[in-house]
Amino acid sequence: MANNQANCAYFDNMKEIGIKHKHMFWIFSICYFFDMMDMNLFGSLGASVQATFSLTNEQVSLLSSLSFYGMFFGGLLGGWMADKIGRKKALLYNVLIFSLASLGNAVFSNFYLFAFCRFMTGFGIIGMNIIAMVYIAEMMPAHSRGKYQGQMAALGSLGVPFGIMLAAAVVPRSPEAWRIMFLLGAVGLVLFPIGMKWLYESPRWLVSKGRIEEADKVVETMSGMQSNLAAAVTPCVEDKVGMLETLRFLFSKKQVGSTIALATMAIGCVVGGFYIANWITVLLVQMGFELQMILTFSMLGMVGAPLGDWISSKISDMGGRKTPITVMLFLATALCLINGLTVTMFQSAMVALAAYFITNLFRAACATSATTMYWTYLAENLPNRYRSTGTGIIMSASRLLIGIVTPTVPVLFAIQGPVAGNGMFNVMAMNAVFYLIPAIICLLWGSKTAQKSLEQIEAEAAK
């Protein structure tokens, strides 16, 4: 078994990544850039879109939910695509989908076509995201998976401040200037031909399909070291598995506990992170704050996501990955409650908004750090044959839940809050719950996976 595990090392013996890995690093970073920009874009544009189409709060909620419903189906099919046609092609096809959908949001004036494009944007973004987390886990050395995942996400997260700053400068200029922001999301189209040339297929996926010689060639090309995976055919080549078989595995007697823990963590990291994201501007406008002032002060929070990803790159490979995720989720819980209090603590609108977005910055940093580490953690905790489809199922379920719970935001906001009639506190208290429960689950039942090869993690879980 030891020799077989050694033959399955792939890139795990590399002390430093080479130029081929760096090409992949930058392509993934740019993919994340457009992913993060669009994921946070509707939060800045919601009020303007609402005015253009004369929408009610319920219709704005529908647009927000459609994106997450698209993520549910995109996650399921994205993971399935990655198993069927390979990580590389599946990733790039999903980049193509969300870029074209963003272009549609920029040009369509019909509400229903606009709504369809929001659905397809979510479909492509989550498909790309899920495939990327599996792709990175399989391609990066074991000792630094978390580091490079964090660094790529940190660079990609610059799409958040870029989108916020540009929205603040562009959106107030005309009633439909918001369309320019969606047009920028279509720039991801240039990544398709670049990725087809510079990205390599995951050798773990190639081996699982019995394409040993191709896998050896990829490892040798990217690492500069000789590879001989032929001796590892027996332990590494696996039967094809479908979605139903993956579901049976996830809810098998031996695996169901781990599945519940991983799914609960997904809810905390994903649902908690996006519960109020698309509502912030709309709610603050309804509280009487001026749109221009909101967009200006929102730039205070623009470093939250990049800061969180940078923190994750420094701590992700520590404490078995379990410890830093737990700590960040507990911090995000506390900051949610503080965040909800700030908008009514000060009489000055300027001071209240500044306080709100400063605390929101640190909340976003902690939440983003936990989420980025969880991407790596989820891929590590699933066996190779179930990794892509299983990741898609779990992440899709969390996205579906966002679509279900997001409509509760205006309901909670309309209820007189326990603190000075502050409806925003109700919303942020609910957001805190989404972080707290998974933090406890991770603390009590999470496993330690950092610094181990994927094959070692799988062998330990099988005992």
C-alpha positions as CSV (number, residue, x, y, z in Angstrom):
1,M,0.0,0.0,0.0
2,A,2.9,2.4,0.8
3,N,4.3,2.0,-2.7
4,N,1.0,2.5,-4.3
5,Q,0.4,5.7,-2.3
6,A,3.8,6.9,-3.4
7,N,3.0,6.3,-7.0
8,C,-0.2,8.3,-6.5
9,A,1.8,11.3,-5.2
10,Y,1.2,13.4,-8.4
11,F,2.4,16.9,-7.4
12,D,2.6,16.3,-3.6
13,N,6.4,15.9,-3.7
14,M,7.0,19.3,-5.3
15,K,8.6,21.8,-2.9
16,E,7.9,24.8,-5.1
17,I,5.4,25.2,-8.0
18,G,6.7,25.8,-11.5
19,I,5.7,28.0,-14.5
20,K,2.9,25.7,-15.6
21,H,1.3,25.8,-12.1
22,K,1.7,29.6,-12.1
23,H,-0.2,29.8,-15.4
24,M,-3.0,27.9,-13.8
25,F,-2.7,30.1,-10.7
26,W,-3.3,33.3,-12.7
27,I,-6.1,31.9,-14.8
28,F,-7.9,30.7,-11.7
29,S,-7.3,34.1,-10.0
30,I,-8.9,35.9,-13.0
31,C,-11.9,33.4,-13.0
32,Y,-12.4,34.2,-9.3
33,F,-12.1,37.9,-10.0
34,F,-15.2,37.9,-12.3
35,D,-16.9,35.3,-10.0
36,M,-16.6,37.6,-7.0
37,M,-17.4,40.7,-8.9
38,D,-20.7,39.3,-10.1
39,M,-21.6,37.5,-6.9
40,N,-21.5,40.9,-5.1
41,L,-22.6,43.1,-8.0
42,F,-26.4,42.8,-7.5
43,G,-26.0,44.1,-3.9
44,S,-24.7,47.4,-5.3
45,L,-27.1,47.5,-8.3
46,G,-30.3,46.2,-6.7
47,A,-31.8,49.6,-6.0
48,S,-31.0,50.9,-9.6
49,V,-32.4,47.8,-11.2
50,Q,-35.5,48.1,-9.0
51,A,-36.0,51.7,-10.3
52,T,-35.5,50.8,-14.0
53,F,-38.0,47.9,-14.0
54,S,-40.3,49.5,-11.3
55,L,-40.0,46.4,-9.2
56,T,-41.5,45.6,-5.8
57,N,-39.3,44.3,-3.0
58,E,-40.8,40.9,-3.7
59,Q,-39.6,41.0,-7.3
60,V,-36.1,42.1,-6.2
61,S,-36.2,39.1,-3.9
62,L,-37.1,36.9,-6.8
63,L,-34.2,38.2,-8.9
64,S,-31.8,37.5,-6.1
65,S,-33.3,34.1,-5.5
66,L,-33.2,33.1,-9.2
67,S,-29.4,33.5,-9.2
68,F,-29.1,31.1,-6.3
69,Y,-31.6,28.7,-7.8
70,G,-29.3,28.8,-10.9
71,M,-26.4,27.9,-8.6
72,F,-28.3,24.9,-7.3
73,F,-28.6,23.4,-10.8
74,G,-25.2,24.6,-11.9
75,G,-23.6,23.0,-8.9
76,L,-25.2,19.6,-9.6
77,L,-24.4,19.7,-13.3
78,G,-21.0,21.3,-12.9
79,G,-19.8,18.5,-10.7
80,W,-21.3,16.0,-13.0
81,M,-19.7,17.7,-16.1
82,A,-16.3,17.6,-14.4
83,D,-16.5,13.9,-13.9
84,K,-17.8,13.3,-17.4
85,I,-15.6,15.5,-19.6
86,G,-12.8,16.5,-17.2
87,R,-12.0,19.4,-14.9
88,K,-10.4,21.6,-17.5
89,K,-13.2,21.6,-20.1
90,A,-16.0,21.7,-17.5
91,L,-14.4,24.7,-15.8
92,L,-14.0,26.7,-19.1
93,Y,-17.5,25.9,-20.4
94,N,-19.0,27.3,-17.2
95,V,-16.9,30.4,-17.5
96,L,-18.4,30.8,-21.0
97,I,-21.9,30.4,-19.6
98,F,-21.7,33.0,-16.9
99,S,-19.9,35.5,-19.1
100,L,-22.6,35.2,-21.8
101,A,-25.4,35.5,-19.1
102,S,-23.7,38.7,-17.7
103,L,-23.7,40.1,-21.3
104,G,-27.4,39.3,-21.5
105,N,-28.1,41.2,-18.2
106,A,-26.3,44.2,-19.8
107,V,-28.4,44.3,-22.9
108,F,-31.9,42.9,-22.2
109,S,-34.7,45.3,-21.3
110,N,-37.3,42.7,-20.9
111,F,-37.7,41.7,-17.2
112,Y,-38.2,38.0,-17.9
113,L,-35.1,37.8,-20.1
114,F,-33.1,39.7,-17.5
115,A,-34.4,37.2,-14.8
116,F,-33.4,34.2,-17.0
117,C,-29.9,35.7,-17.4
118,R,-29.6,36.1,-13.6
119,F,-30.5,32.4,-13.3
120,M,-27.9,31.4,-15.9
121,T,-25.2,33.7,-14.3
122,G,-25.7,31.8,-11.1
123,F,-25.6,28.5,-13.0
124,G,-22.2,29.2,-14.6
125,I,-20.6,30.9,-11.6
126,I,-21.2,28.0,-9.1
127,G,-20.3,25.4,-11.8
128,M,-17.0,27.2,-12.3
129,N,-16.5,27.6,-8.5
130,I,-17.2,24.0,-7.6
131,I,-15.0,22.6,-10.4
132,A,-12.2,25.0,-9.4
133,M,-12.1,23.9,-5.8
134,V,-11.8,20.3,-6.9
135,Y,-9.3,21.2,-9.6
136,I,-7.0,23.1,-7.3
137,A,-7.1,20.4,-4.6
138,E,-6.1,17.8,-7.2
139,M,-3.4,19.9,-8.8
140,M,-1.5,21.6,-5.9
141,P,1.0,20.0,-3.6
142,A,-0.4,18.6,-0.3
143,H,1.7,20.8,2.0
144,S,0.4,24.1,0.4
145,R,-3.1,23.5,-1.0
146,G,-4.6,25.9,1.5
147,K,-2.0,28.5,0.9
148,Y,-2.4,28.7,-2.9
149,Q,-6.2,28.4,-2.6
150,G,-6.1,31.4,-0.3
151,Q,-3.7,33.4,-2.5
152,M,-5.8,32.8,-5.7
153,A,-9.0,33.7,-3.9
154,A,-7.3,36.9,-2.5
155,L,-6.4,38.1,-5.9
156,G,-9.8,37.1,-7.3
157,S,-11.5,38.9,-4.4
158,L,-10.2,42.2,-5.8
159,G,-13.2,41.9,-8.0
160,V,-15.3,43.0,-5.0
161,P,-13.7,46.4,-4.4
162,F,-13.3,46.9,-8.2
163,G,-17.0,46.4,-8.7
164,I,-17.9,48.6,-5.7
165,M,-15.7,51.5,-6.7
166,L,-16.8,51.3,-10.3
167,A,-20.5,51.1,-9.3
168,A,-20.0,54.2,-7.0
169,A,-18.5,56.1,-9.9
170,V,-20.8,54.9,-12.8
171,V,-24.3,54.0,-11.4
172,P,-25.3,57.5,-10.2
173,R,-24.6,59.0,-13.6
174,S,-27.8,57.8,-15.3
175,P,-30.8,55.6,-14.6
176,E,-29.5,52.7,-16.7
177,A,-25.7,53.1,-16.1
178,W,-25.8,49.9,-14.1
179,R,-25.8,48.0,-17.3
180,I,-22.2,48.9,-17.8
181,M,-21.3,46.9,-14.7
182,F,-22.9,43.7,-16.1
183,L,-21.1,44.3,-19.4
184,L,-17.8,44.1,-17.6
185,G,-18.8,40.6,-16.4
186,A,-18.7,39.4,-20.0
187,V,-15.0,40.2,-20.3
188,G,-14.6,36.6,-18.8
189,L,-15.1,35.4,-22.4
190,V,-11.4,36.0,-23.1
191,L,-10.5,33.4,-20.6
192,F,-11.9,30.6,-22.7
193,P,-9.3,30.5,-25.4
194,I,-6.5,31.3,-22.9
195,G,-7.5,28.5,-20.6
196,M,-7.8,26.0,-23.5
197,K,-4.2,26.6,-24.3
198,W,-2.6,27.0,-20.8
199,L,-4.6,24.7,-18.5
200,Y,-3.8,21.0,-18.2
201,E,-6.3,18.2,-17.3
202,S,-6.1,16.9,-13.7
203,P,-3.9,13.7,-13.8
204,R,-6.0,12.3,-11.0
205,W,-9.1,12.5,-13.2
206,L,-7.1,11.0,-16.1
207,V,-5.9,8.1,-14.0
208,S,-9.5,7.5,-12.8
209,K,-10.5,7.0,-16.4
210,G,-7.6,4.7,-17.1
211,R,-5.6,7.2,-19.2
212,I,-2.3,6.6,-17.4
213,E,0.1,7.7,-20.1
214,E,-1.7,11.1,-20.5
215,A,-1.6,11.5,-16.7
216,D,2.1,10.8,-16.6
217,K,2.7,13.3,-19.3
218,V,0.8,16.0,-17.4
219,V,2.7,15.4,-14.2
220,E,6.0,15.4,-16.0
221,T,5.2,18.6,-18.0
222,M,4.0,20.5,-15.0
223,S,6.5,19.2,-12.3
224,G,9.6,18.6,-14.4
225,M,9.9,15.2,-12.7
226,Q,9.5,11.7,-14.0
227,S,6.2,10.1,-13.4
228,N,5.3,6.4,-13.5
229,L,1.6,5.9,-12.5
230,A,1.3,2.5,-14.1
231,A,2.0,0.7,-10.9
232,A,-0.8,2.6,-9.3
233,V,-3.5,1.5,-11.7
234,T,-5.1,-0.9,-9.4
235,P,-5.7,1.4,-6.4
236,C,-6.3,4.5,-8.5
237,V,-8.4,3.5,-11.4
238,E,-12.1,3.5,-10.4
239,D,-15.4,2.6,-11.8
240,K,-17.5,5.4,-13.1
241,V,-20.0,6.7,-10.6
242,G,-23.2,8.7,-11.3
243,M,-25.2,11.1,-9.2
244,L,-27.4,8.5,-7.6
245,E,-24.4,6.4,-6.5
246,T,-22.8,9.5,-5.1
247,L,-25.9,10.3,-3.1
248,R,-26.0,6.7,-1.8
249,F,-22.4,7.1,-0.7
250,L,-23.0,10.5,1.0
251,F,-25.9,9.2,3.0
252,S,-24.5,5.7,3.7
253,K,-24.4,4.7,7.3
254,K,-20.6,5.2,7.5
255,Q,-20.6,8.6,5.7
256,V,-23.8,10.3,6.7
257,G,-22.3,11.9,9.8
258,S,-19.5,13.5,7.8
259,T,-21.9,14.5,5.1
260,I,-24.2,16.3,7.6
261,A,-21.1,18.1,9.1
262,L,-19.8,19.2,5.7
263,A,-23.3,20.3,4.5
264,T,-23.8,22.3,7.7
265,M,-20.5,24.0,7.3
266,A,-21.5,24.8,3.7
267,I,-24.6,26.5,5.0
268,G,-22.6,28.6,7.4
269,C,-19.9,29.7,5.0
270,V,-22.1,30.1,1.9
271,V,-25.6,31.1,3.2
272,G,-24.2,33.2,5.9
273,G,-22.0,35.0,3.5
274,F,-24.7,35.9,1.0
275,Y,-27.8,36.1,3.1
276,I,-27.9,39.9,3.2
277,A,-25.4,40.7,0.4
278,N,-27.9,41.6,-2.3
279,W,-30.1,43.5,0.2
280,I,-27.7,45.9,1.9
281,T,-28.2,48.8,-0.5
282,V,-32.0,48.3,-0.8
283,L,-32.5,48.2,3.0
284,L,-30.3,51.1,3.7
285,V,-32.1,53.2,1.1
286,Q,-35.4,52.3,2.8
287,M,-34.0,53.3,6.1
288,G,-33.5,56.9,4.7
289,F,-29.8,56.9,3.8
290,E,-28.9,58.5,0.4
291,L,-27.8,56.1,-2.4
292,Q,-24.7,58.1,-3.3
293,M,-23.6,58.1,0.4
294,I,-24.3,54.3,0.7
295,L,-22.2,53.5,-2.4
296,T,-19.4,55.8,-1.3
297,F,-19.2,54.3,2.2
298,S,-19.6,50.8,0.9
299,M,-16.0,51.2,-0.4
300,L,-14.9,51.0,3.3
301,G,-15.8,47.3,3.1
302,M,-14.1,46.7,-0.2
303,V,-11.1,45.1,1.4
304,G,-13.1,42.7,3.4
305,A,-13.0,39.8,0.9
306,P,-9.4,40.2,-0.2
307,L,-8.3,40.6,3.5
308,G,-10.2,37.4,4.4
309,D,-8.6,35.4,1.6
310,W,-5.2,36.7,2.5
311,I,-5.7,35.6,6.1
312,S,-6.8,32.2,4.9
313,S,-3.6,31.8,2.8
314,K,-1.6,32.3,6.1
315,I,-3.6,30.1,8.4
316,S,-5.4,27.5,6.2
317,D,-2.7,24.9,6.5
318,M,-2.5,25.2,10.3
319,G,-4.5,23.4,12.9
320,G,-5.6,20.6,10.5
321,R,-7.7,23.2,8.7
322,K,-10.5,22.5,11.2
323,T,-9.3,25.0,13.9
324,P,-8.9,28.1,11.8
325,I,-12.3,27.5,10.1
326,T,-14.0,27.2,13.5
327,V,-12.3,30.4,14.9
328,M,-13.3,32.4,11.9
329,L,-16.9,31.3,12.0
330,F,-17.2,32.2,15.7
331,L,-15.7,35.7,15.0
332,A,-18.2,36.2,12.1
333,T,-21.1,35.3,14.5
334,A,-20.1,38.0,16.9
335,L,-19.4,40.6,14.2
336,C,-22.9,40.0,12.7
337,L,-24.5,41.1,15.9
338,I,-22.3,44.2,16.3
339,N,-22.9,45.0,12.7
340,G,-26.7,45.0,13.2
341,L,-26.4,47.5,16.0
342,T,-24.4,50.2,14.3
343,V,-27.0,51.7,12.0
344,T,-29.1,53.0,15.0
345,M,-26.3,53.8,17.4
346,F,-25.5,57.3,16.0
347,Q,-27.6,60.3,15.1
348,S,-25.4,61.3,12.2
349,A,-26.2,59.4,9.0
350,M,-22.6,59.7,7.9
351,V,-21.2,58.3,11.2
352,A,-23.8,55.5,11.2
353,L,-23.0,54.4,7.7
354,A,-19.2,54.6,8.4
355,A,-19.7,52.4,11.5
356,Y,-21.9,50.0,9.6
357,F,-19.5,49.4,6.8
358,I,-16.4,49.3,9.0
359,T,-17.8,46.5,11.1
360,N,-19.2,44.9,7.9
361,L,-15.6,44.9,6.6
362,F,-14.3,42.7,9.5
363,R,-17.4,40.5,9.3
364,A,-16.8,39.9,5.6
365,A,-13.1,39.2,6.2
366,C,-13.8,36.5,8.8
367,A,-16.6,35.0,6.7
368,T,-14.6,35.0,3.5
369,S,-11.6,33.5,5.2
370,A,-13.7,30.6,6.6
371,T,-15.4,30.1,3.2
372,T,-12.1,29.9,1.3
373,M,-10.6,27.4,3.7
374,Y,-13.9,25.4,3.5
375,W,-13.5,25.1,-0.3
376,T,-10.3,23.2,0.2
377,Y,-11.6,21.3,3.2
378,L,-14.7,20.0,1.4
379,A,-12.7,18.7,-1.6
380,E,-10.2,17.0,0.8
381,N,-13.0,15.2,2.7
382,L,-14.5,13.4,-0.3
383,P,-12.9,10.3,-2.0
384,N,-11.6,10.8,-5.5
385,R,-14.4,8.9,-7.2
386,Y,-17.1,11.0,-5.5
387,R,-15.1,14.3,-5.1
388,S,-16.5,16.4,-8.0
389,T,-20.1,15.2,-8.0
390,G,-20.2,15.1,-4.2
391,T,-18.8,18.6,-3.9
392,G,-21.5,19.8,-6.4
393,I,-24.3,18.2,-4.5
394,I,-23.3,19.7,-1.1
395,M,-22.6,23.2,-2.5
396,S,-25.7,23.2,-4.7
397,A,-27.8,22.4,-1.6
398,S,-26.4,25.4,0.2
399,R,-27.1,27.6,-2.8
400,L,-30.7,26.3,-3.0
401,L,-31.1,27.2,0.7
402,I,-30.0,30.8,0.0
403,G,-32.8,31.1,-2.5
404,I,-35.2,29.8,0.0
405,V,-34.2,31.9,3.0
406,T,-33.3,35.2,1.2
407,P,-37.0,36.2,1.0
408,T,-37.1,36.2,4.8
409,V,-34.9,39.4,4.8
410,P,-37.6,41.9,4.0
411,V,-40.0,40.1,6.4
412,L,-37.5,40.3,9.3
413,F,-36.6,43.9,8.3
414,A,-40.3,44.9,8.5
415,I,-40.6,43.6,12.1
416,Q,-39.8,46.0,14.9
417,G,-36.4,45.0,16.1
418,P,-35.6,44.3,19.8
419,V,-33.1,47.2,19.8
420,A,-34.6,50.6,19.2
421,G,-37.0,49.3,16.5
422,N,-34.0,48.4,14.4
423,G,-35.2,45.9,11.7
424,M,-31.6,45.6,10.4
425,F,-30.6,44.0,13.7
426,N,-33.3,41.3,13.2
427,V,-31.7,40.5,9.8
428,M,-28.1,40.4,11.1
429,A,-29.1,38.3,14.1
430,M,-30.5,35.7,11.7
431,N,-27.2,36.0,9.7
432,A,-25.3,35.3,12.9
433,V,-27.2,32.0,13.4
434,F,-26.0,30.8,10.0
435,Y,-22.4,31.1,11.3
436,L,-22.9,29.9,14.8
437,I,-24.4,26.5,14.3
438,P,-21.7,25.3,11.7
439,A,-19.0,26.7,14.0
440,I,-20.2,24.4,16.8
441,I,-20.5,21.4,14.4
442,C,-17.0,21.9,13.0
443,L,-15.5,22.3,16.5
444,L,-17.2,19.1,17.7
445,W,-17.1,16.8,14.7
446,G,-14.8,18.3,12.0
447,S,-11.8,16.3,10.9
448,K,-8.2,17.5,10.4
449,T,-7.0,17.3,6.8
450,A,-4.2,19.9,6.2
451,Q,-0.7,18.8,5.2
452,K,-1.9,15.4,4.0
453,S,-2.1,13.9,0.5
454,L,-5.7,13.3,-0.8
455,E,-4.9,9.6,-0.9
456,Q,-3.8,9.6,2.7
457,I,-6.9,11.4,3.8
458,E,-9.1,8.9,1.9
459,A,-7.2,5.9,3.4
460,E,-7.6,7.3,6.9
461,A,-11.3,7.9,6.4
462,A,-11.8,4.3,5.1
463,K,-10.5,2.8,8.3
